[in-house]
Each structure stands twice: as C-alpha cells, then as structure tokens.
Amino acid sequence: MQEFDAIVVGASVAGSSTAGLLGQAGHRVLLLDRASFPRPKVCGEGLMPAGVRLLGQIGLDAWRMPARPFTGIRFQLPGRVPLEWNFEETLPGSRGLVISRETLDSRLVRHAAGSPNVDFRPNFLVRQCERLDRGLLIRGGQPSQTFRCRVLVGADGIRSRVAATDSGIRRSPNHSKRFALRALFERYSHSEDWVEVDCAAHGEAYVAPLDFRSARVTLLLNGPLRFPNGLSKTDLFQRQLERFPRVWKRTGYAPPRRVESTSPVSRTLSRCHGERILLVGDAAGAVDPITGQGMTLALRDALLAAELLDRGLRGDRLSEADLRPYTIQRLGYFLGANELSKHLLTLLRHPWLVHRVQKTLVQNASLRKRLLAPALSLGPLPRLRWSDRLRLVAGF
C-alpha cells in the first residue's frame, strides 16, 4: 500500500493547483480524477483580472495561453441602458481572459503532474474513504487500489464525496435553484473585447468571445434542470436561447454545438474543513456564476490551502482545530464574492433599480471600487456597508 502526505481528489483548477503547490513544497502528493484530460466542463470561461494574477502565482503565465483578453463586463437589461464594469476605470491595466476551460484544466494538470513529488492518476473513481488514527485510507480505481494519506483534499466539485466523509460539514438546504447550459457557436457576431451578459426575468445569457468569430454561450436559468417531453440537451438549449432574442440573432440562428448542462450552480457549506480534511474550489462552496468569479475563487482556495497544509504537514498539525483558519480566511473573499452575486441578481430581478445604481456608481468612485473589488483585488475584500447599499438604491 502506497502512502502519501496528501491525496487530492479532483484535478480541475483548485485540485491541480493545490497538488502542484504542495509538491513544489516537498510533500508527496497523489492527485486523482475520475476523468481523463482534456474533458468538457460547464463554465463561463471568463478569468477575472485577479484570477489572471493568481494563475501567475501558481506558476503559469496566462498570457502565453490561447486566450482572448477582455476589458470589462456589460449587463444588458431589456429596454434599459447597459450596466457596465470597465476594469480599466477601477484598476488601470486590468484585463481578464476568456480561456477554454478544457485548455486551462489541461495546462494546470500538466503543470501539477510535472511538479516534483506529484503522482497524477486520471480515470480513478474514489469509492470509499476510511478514517485511521493519524490519517485516511482511500479505495477506488479499477482494479481496486488502496492508498493512505495524512490529509485529504476534496476538490471534487459541488457534489463532493470528500465533504460527505466528515459529518461536521453540512450543505445548506437553501442554495439557489438555478442551472446552466453551455454551447459553442463557431460564428458569433461581436466586435468588442467585452464579456456580455444578456439579462431577463428567467435568467441570463453569458457570452464569452473566444476569438473574433466564435463564442461560448452559457445560459444561467432559474429553476430546476428538467427536460420536458423528452427534449435533448441541444433542443432544450435552443428553446431557452430563443428567449434571449439579441443573443440568438448574433448566432445567426445557427444550431448550438457541444451542449453541456450542470445543476445546481451554487452551494454553501457550514465549513470547509474537518479532521485531516480540507475542501477547495466548488467542493468548498460555490458562488452563483453571474459574477464570473468561479475560477478566480478556485485559485484563491488553492494558494490559501497549500500554505496552511504546508505548515500543517511539517508539524503534523492537521486536526479540525488546526485547519479551522482555512474556513475563517476563506470567508473573507467568499462572502465578498457571494455578496456581489446577490446584489447583481437583485438588480436583474428589479430592473428599475439599474438607473439609480448607475448614477451612484458614476458619482462615487470609492463605492465603485468596493463593489468591483472581488473581481479585481488579490487582498482582503472590503464589504459594502449598509450606508453604501442605501446609496445604491437611492441613487446618490
């Protein structure tokens, strides 16, 4: 039976980044994923400016990847002036990147697998986690294999099996009931370096330009994911896209390609740690995708988790109490991002507020920076005060 300092379950953005950082710090790491790479992943594919800089801290230069820069996000409401975030106005020189999730995941996996002390095994399904006195046993794979580790890192998504290993980690039953559909359009009419979000009462269409001719369109829709009358994913996407006439027209009314779906899209947990267990990425809690911060939060998680686990592994300080600072520190940026997503969703449900909010943000540069901080900042995130919220609603 092989033994490792850490086993990371899930090799997407958060998992690969955490594994690579721990391996570079000198710890023996086993990185597992049930899939092989590249593999499809439902994602808006917009990496915010903060995420671009965080990727550099992981050890990858995002600007050397096949990606398209964008300088802001435009929220288009029916019959209203668009609500725009121009990154340059708040932090000069800031740009995000639209990057294929398959490309980013593959680069991160290769980076982690090429790091010292990291053993990467794709197509490995974890079937059982068993606690020991000073570690855990992991069983799975085909044929069945068993590994031992001192600490287990769950990076296995919003339905994390690792999270279920610790009874103290509970999922909130009040998560948002929304789902996502994503498709590729090889011909999409656009010209500006902006990510566009078309908004309606039933959801949003998130358009990420891959180049000057193609785009990935992700629909974020309210309600549970259902396929009425036996509709296929492609037919369901087409039917829902027709409810966003502006976006549908720009596709040239072409049929969507490579349609994928996922549900739910957000979730909150009681905590992100347990006895010798740490959760990262969506496994630790997911913010509604409306703000496009999922990958940025995953990279933040990886850096924070790797720093704490490096110290914990060196002194075998991996108890629930030892790992509690991770949950506390994570709240610092997770709550800020969650607050921003709630504000945006409130605006989109009540379009009459948009004019007042736009007026306030134009007049108040300090408030504008605080509102955009989760997308642009690497440091502690300031939260909006009640007086700030009143100003937004009142329009002054």
C-alpha positions in Angstrom: 0.0 0.0 0.0 1.4 3.4 -1.0 1.5 6.2 1.4 1.3 9.9 0.7 1.4 13.1 2.7 -1.7 14.4 0.8 -4.3 13.0 -1.6 -6.1 15.5 -3.7 -9.4 14.2 -5.2 -10.3 16.2 -8.3 -7.8 17.6 -10.8 -9.6 20.7 -12.0 -8.5 24.3 -11.3 -8.4 24.1 -7.5 -7.2 20.5 -7.2 -4.4 20.7 -9.7 -3.2 24.0 -8.3 -3.2 22.7 -4.7 -1.4 19.5 -5.7 1.3 21.3 -7.6 2.0 23.8 -4.9 2.2 21.1 -2.2 4.5 19.0 -4.4 6.8 22.0 -5.0 6.9 22.5 -1.2 8.4 18.9 -0.9 5.3 16.9 0.1 4.4 13.6 -1.5 1.0 14.1 -3.3 -1.4 11.8 -5.1 -3.7 13.7 -7.5 -6.8 11.7 -8.6 -9.6 12.4 -11.0 -12.4 10.2 -12.3 -11.9 11.7 -15.8 -9.1 11.9 -18.3 -8.0 15.3 -19.7 -8.9 17.3 -21.7 -12.6 16.9 -20.7 -15.6 19.2 -21.1 -16.6 21.3 -18.1 -19.6 23.7 -18.0 -18.1 27.1 -17.3 -18.4 30.7 -18.5 -14.7 30.6 -19.2 -14.0 34.2 -18.2 -11.0 34.5 -15.9 -11.2 37.8 -14.0 -8.1 40.1 -13.7 -7.5 38.9 -10.1 -7.6 35.3 -11.5 -5.0 36.1 -14.2 -2.6 37.3 -11.5 -3.3 34.4 -9.2 -2.6 32.0 -12.0 0.9 33.6 -12.2 1.4 32.8 -8.5 0.5 29.2 -9.2 3.3 29.2 -11.8 1.6 29.6 -15.1 1.7 32.6 -17.4 -1.9 33.1 -18.6 -0.8 35.5 -21.3 1.0 32.7 -23.1 -2.1 30.5 -23.4 -4.5 30.6 -26.3 -7.0 33.1 -24.9 -8.7 36.4 -25.7 -8.4 39.4 -23.4 -11.5 41.3 -22.2 -11.6 44.7 -20.5 -15.0 44.6 -18.8 -18.4 43.1 -18.5 -21.6 44.5 -19.9 -25.0 43.6 -18.4 -27.8 44.2 -20.9 -31.3 44.5 -19.5 -34.4 44.7 -21.7 -35.2 48.2 -22.7 -32.5 49.7 -20.4 -29.1 51.3 -20.7 -26.5 48.6 -20.1 -24.8 48.3 -16.7 -21.1 48.2 -17.4 -18.0 47.2 -15.4 -14.9 48.7 -17.1 -11.9 47.2 -15.3 -9.6 50.0 -16.6 -11.6 52.7 -14.8 -11.2 51.0 -11.4 -7.7 49.5 -11.8 -5.7 50.7 -14.8 -4.1 48.0 -16.8 -6.5 45.3 -15.6 -7.7 42.8 -18.2 -9.4 39.4 -17.8 -9.1 36.5 -20.2 -11.6 34.3 -22.0 -9.9 30.9 -22.0 -11.3 27.5 -22.9 -11.9 25.5 -19.7 -10.5 22.4 -21.4 -7.3 24.3 -22.2 -6.9 25.8 -18.7 -7.6 22.5 -16.9 -5.2 20.6 -19.2 -2.4 23.1 -18.6 -2.9 23.0 -14.9 -2.9 19.2 -14.8 0.3 19.1 -16.8 1.9 21.7 -14.6 0.9 19.7 -11.4 1.9 16.3 -12.9 5.3 17.8 -13.9 5.9 19.2 -10.4 8.2 17.2 -8.1 6.6 14.7 -5.7 3.2 14.7 -7.5 1.7 11.4 -8.8 -1.3 12.1 -11.1 -3.7 9.3 -11.9 -6.7 10.0 -14.2 -9.7 7.7 -14.7 -9.6 6.9 -10.9 -13.0 6.9 -9.2 -12.8 7.1 -5.4 -15.3 4.7 -3.9 -14.5 4.8 -0.2 -12.8 7.0 2.4 -12.0 5.4 5.8 -10.6 7.2 8.8 -7.5 6.0 10.6 -5.9 7.1 13.8 -3.5 9.5 12.1 -4.7 9.6 8.5 -7.2 8.2 6.0 -7.5 5.3 3.6 -8.7 5.9 0.1 -10.1 3.0 -2.0 -11.1 3.0 -5.7 -9.9 2.6 -9.2 -10.1 -0.4 -11.5 -8.7 -2.8 -10.4 -9.3 -1.7 -6.8 -6.4 0.1 -5.1 -5.8 1.4 -1.6 -3.8 4.4 -0.6 -3.0 6.0 2.7 -2.6 9.7 3.4 -2.1 12.1 6.3 -4.5 14.7 4.9 -7.3 14.5 2.3 -8.1 17.4 0.0 -11.5 17.5 -1.6 -11.6 19.2 -5.0 -14.3 17.1 -6.4 -16.9 19.6 -7.2 -20.2 20.9 -5.9 -21.5 17.4 -5.0 -18.2 16.5 -3.2 -17.9 12.9 -1.9 -15.0 14.0 0.2 -17.2 16.6 2.0 -19.6 13.8 3.0 -16.7 12.0 4.8 -16.9 14.5 7.7 -20.2 14.6 9.5 -19.5 18.2 10.6 -19.5 19.5 7.1 -23.2 20.2 6.2 -24.6 21.5 2.9 -27.1 24.4 3.2 -30.5 23.4 2.0 -31.2 27.0 0.9 -28.9 27.0 -2.1 -30.1 28.8 -5.2 -32.2 26.6 -7.6 -30.5 27.5 -10.9 -29.0 25.5 -13.6 -26.6 26.1 -16.5 -26.5 25.1 -20.2 -23.4 25.8 -22.3 -22.8 25.6 -26.1 -20.2 26.6 -28.7 -21.0 28.8 -31.6 -18.3 28.9 -34.3 -19.9 32.0 -35.8 -21.0 34.7 -33.5 -21.3 38.4 -34.4 -19.3 40.6 -32.0 -16.5 43.2 -32.2 -15.7 44.5 -28.7 -13.4 43.0 -26.1 -16.2 42.7 -23.5 -17.9 39.8 -21.9 -21.6 40.3 -22.4 -24.5 39.2 -20.1 -28.0 39.4 -21.6 -30.5 39.5 -18.7 -34.1 38.5 -18.5 -36.6 37.6 -15.7 -35.9 33.9 -16.2 -32.1 34.1 -16.3 -29.0 35.3 -18.1 -27.1 34.5 -21.3 -23.4 34.8 -20.6 -21.4 35.4 -23.9 -17.6 34.8 -23.8 -15.9 35.7 -27.1 -13.2 33.0 -27.9 -12.0 35.0 -30.9 -13.4 37.5 -33.4 -15.7 34.9 -35.0 -16.7 32.4 -32.3 -18.1 32.5 -28.8 -19.2 30.2 -25.9 -22.7 31.0 -24.7 -23.7 29.9 -21.2 -27.3 30.1 -20.1 -27.9 30.6 -16.4 -31.5 29.8 -15.8 -33.9 29.9 -12.8 -35.5 26.7 -11.6 -34.6 23.0 -11.5 -33.0 21.4 -14.6 -35.7 19.4 -16.4 -36.1 18.0 -20.0 -39.8 18.4 -20.7 -41.3 15.9 -23.2 -38.1 14.1 -23.5 -36.2 17.1 -25.0 -32.5 16.6 -25.7 -29.9 19.0 -24.2 -29.5 20.6 -27.6 -33.2 21.1 -28.1 -33.6 22.5 -24.6 -30.7 24.9 -25.2 -32.2 26.0 -28.4 -35.6 26.6 -26.9 -34.1 28.6 -24.0 -31.8 30.6 -26.2 -34.8 31.8 -28.3 -35.9 33.6 -25.1 -32.8 35.9 -25.5 -33.5 37.4 -28.9 -30.4 39.6 -29.1 -28.0 36.8 -28.4 -29.9 34.4 -30.6 -29.8 36.8 -33.6 -26.0 37.2 -33.2 -25.6 33.4 -33.5 -27.1 33.7 -37.0 -29.8 31.4 -35.8 -27.4 28.5 -36.1 -27.9 25.3 -34.1 -25.7 25.1 -31.0 -22.8 22.7 -30.8 -21.5 20.6 -27.9 -24.2 21.4 -25.4 -23.5 20.5 -21.7 -25.5 21.1 -18.6 -25.0 21.3 -14.8 -27.1 21.8 -11.7 -27.0 23.3 -9.1 -24.6 26.2 -9.8 -24.2 27.4 -6.3 -23.9 26.0 -2.8 -22.9 27.0 0.8 -21.4 24.7 3.4 -21.3 25.0 7.2 -17.4 24.8 7.0 -14.7 23.9 4.5 -12.5 21.7 6.8 -12.6 18.7 9.1 -10.3 16.3 10.9 -7.4 15.9 8.4 -9.8 17.1 5.6 -9.8 20.3 3.6 -12.1 21.3 0.7 -11.2 23.6 -2.2 -13.0 25.0 -5.2 -16.6 24.3 -5.7 -16.4 21.4 -3.2 -15.8 24.1 -0.5 -18.8 26.2 -1.7 -19.8 27.8 -5.0 -20.9 31.4 -5.7 -23.6 32.0 -8.3 -21.8 32.2 -11.7 -23.3 35.6 -12.6 -20.2 37.4 -11.4 -17.8 35.1 -13.4 -15.6 34.5 -10.4 -15.6 30.7 -10.1 -12.1 30.1 -11.4 -10.6 33.1 -9.5 -12.1 31.7 -6.3 -10.7 28.3 -7.0 -7.2 29.7 -7.5 -7.5 31.7 -4.2 -8.5 28.5 -2.4 -5.5 26.6 -3.8 -3.0 29.2 -2.6 -4.6 29.5 0.8 -5.0 25.7 1.3 -1.4 24.9 0.1 0.1 27.5 2.5 -1.8 26.1 5.5 -1.3 22.5 4.6 2.5 23.0 4.1 2.8 24.2 7.7 0.4 21.5 9.0 2.2 18.6 7.3 5.6 19.7 8.6 4.4 19.7 12.2 1.6 17.1 11.8 -0.9 19.8 12.8 -3.9 18.6 10.8 -6.7 18.4 13.3 -10.0 20.1 12.9 -8.9 22.9 15.1 -5.6 23.3 13.2 -7.4 23.6 9.8 -10.2 25.9 11.1 -8.2 29.0 10.0 -8.8 28.0 6.4 -12.6 28.3 6.7 -12.2 31.6 8.5 -9.8 33.1 6.0 -11.8 31.8 3.0 -14.9 33.6 4.3 -13.0 36.8 3.7 -13.2 36.6 0.0 -16.1 34.1 -0.4 -18.6 36.3 1.3 -17.4 39.3 -0.7 -18.0 37.4 -3.9 -21.3 36.0 -2.7 -22.5 39.5 -1.7 -21.6 40.8 -5.1 -23.5 38.0 -6.9 -26.6 38.6 -4.7 -26.5 42.4 -5.5 -26.3 41.6 -9.2 -29.2 39.1 -9.1 -31.3 41.6 -7.1 -30.7 44.2 -9.8 -31.5 41.8 -12.6 -34.8 40.9 -10.9 -35.7 44.6 -10.3 -34.5 46.5 -13.5 -36.0 49.8 -12.2 -33.0 49.9 -9.8 -30.4 49.9 -12.5 -30.7 53.6 -13.3 -30.2 54.6 -9.7 -27.3 52.2 -9.2 -25.6 53.5 -12.4 -26.0 57.1 -11.2 -24.5 56.3 -7.8 -21.5 54.4 -9.2 -20.7 57.2 -11.7 -20.6 59.8 -8.8 -18.9 57.7 -6.1 -15.5 56.2 -7.2 -14.8 54.8 -3.7 -18.1 52.8 -3.7 -17.4 51.7 -7.3 -14.1 50.2 -6.3 -15.6 48.4 -3.3 -18.3 46.9 -5.4 -15.8 45.6 -8.0 -13.1 44.6 -5.5 -14.0 40.8 -5.6 -13.2 40.7 -9.3 -10.1 42.8 -9.3 -8.3 42.5 -5.9 -5.9 40.0 -4.5 -6.0 41.3 -1.0 -8.7 41.3 1.7 -12.0 42.3 0.2 -14.0 45.2 1.7 -17.7 44.5 2.2 -20.4 47.0 1.5 -21.8 48.9 4.4 -25.5 49.4 5.0 -25.0 53.1 4.1 -23.4 52.0 0.8 -26.4 49.8 0.0 -28.8 52.7 0.7 -26.8 55.0 -1.6 -27.1 52.4 -4.4 -30.8 52.1 -4.0 -31.4 55.8 -3.6 -29.2 56.9 -6.5 -26.9 59.4 -4.8 
